[in-house]
Amino acid sequence: MKTTVEISDPLLRDARKIAAREGTTLRALIEQGLRRILSERKKPKPAFRLRDGSVGGRGLRPELRDAGWDKIRELIYEGRGG
């Protein structure tokens, strides 16, 4: 099938040089590149997994289970001038 595609001059020059160096046609080079891109994009990307960033503690101290942020902040900065 014939189609028209606009390609920037520098990209076309580079493609022609590579095709000549490899003894192939510009058409074959373009088809090869297009096949590669299409094949890469068909592959499903692995699902994002957030790494476990937890530390080895035992959770909140019992006296803080129902505490508000003000109380927790107060304890964080206790003795530090904050």
ZIBELPE-V793739 format. One record per residue. RES is the residue in three letters. SS is DSSP state (a for helix, b for strand, c for the rest). BURIAL is # if it has 24 or more other ideal C-beta (glycine too) atoms within 12 Angstrom, else .. Layout:
# ZIBELPE-V793739
res=RES ss=SS burial=BURIAL
res=RES ss=SS burial=BURIAL
This chain:
# ZIBELPE-V793739
res=MET ss=c burial=.
res=LYS ss=c burial=.
res=THR ss=c burial=.
res=THR ss=c burial=.
res=VAL ss=c burial=.
res=GLU ss=c burial=.
res=ILE ss=c burial=.
res=SER ss=c burial=.
res=ASP ss=a burial=.
res=PRO ss=a burial=.
res=LEU ss=a burial=.
res=LEU ss=a burial=.
res=ARG ss=a burial=.
res=ASP ss=a burial=.
res=ALA ss=a burial=#
res=ARG ss=a burial=.
res=LYS ss=a burial=.
res=ILE ss=a burial=.
res=ALA ss=a burial=.
res=ALA ss=a burial=.
res=ARG ss=a burial=.
res=GLU ss=a burial=.
res=GLY ss=c burial=.
res=THR ss=c burial=.
res=THR ss=c burial=.
res=LEU ss=a burial=.
res=ARG ss=a burial=.
res=ALA ss=a burial=.
res=LEU ss=a burial=#
res=ILE ss=a burial=.
res=GLU ss=a burial=.
res=GLN ss=a burial=.
res=GLY ss=a burial=.
res=LEU ss=a burial=.
res=ARG ss=a burial=.
res=ARG ss=a burial=.
res=ILE ss=a burial=.
res=LEU ss=a burial=.
res=SER ss=a burial=.
res=GLU ss=a burial=.
res=ARG ss=a burial=.
res=LYS ss=a burial=.
res=LYS ss=c burial=.
res=PRO ss=c burial=.
res=LYS ss=c burial=.
res=PRO ss=c burial=.
res=ALA ss=c burial=.
res=PHE ss=c burial=.
res=ARG ss=c burial=.
res=LEU ss=c burial=.
res=ARG ss=c burial=.
res=ASP ss=c burial=.
res=GLY ss=c burial=.
res=SER ss=c burial=.
res=VAL ss=c burial=.
res=GLY ss=c burial=.
res=GLY ss=c burial=.
res=ARG ss=c burial=.
res=GLY ss=c burial=.
res=LEU ss=c burial=.
res=ARG ss=c burial=.
res=PRO ss=a burial=.
res=GLU ss=a burial=.
res=LEU ss=a burial=.
res=ARG ss=c burial=.
res=ASP ss=c burial=.
res=ALA ss=c burial=.
res=GLY ss=c burial=.
res=TRP ss=a burial=.
res=ASP ss=a burial=.
res=LYS ss=a burial=.
res=ILE ss=a burial=.
res=ARG ss=a burial=.
res=GLU ss=a burial=.
res=LEU ss=a burial=.
res=ILE ss=a burial=.
res=TYR ss=c burial=.
res=GLU ss=c burial=.
res=GLY ss=c burial=.
res=ARG ss=c burial=.
res=GLY ss=c burial=.
res=GLY ss=c burial=.
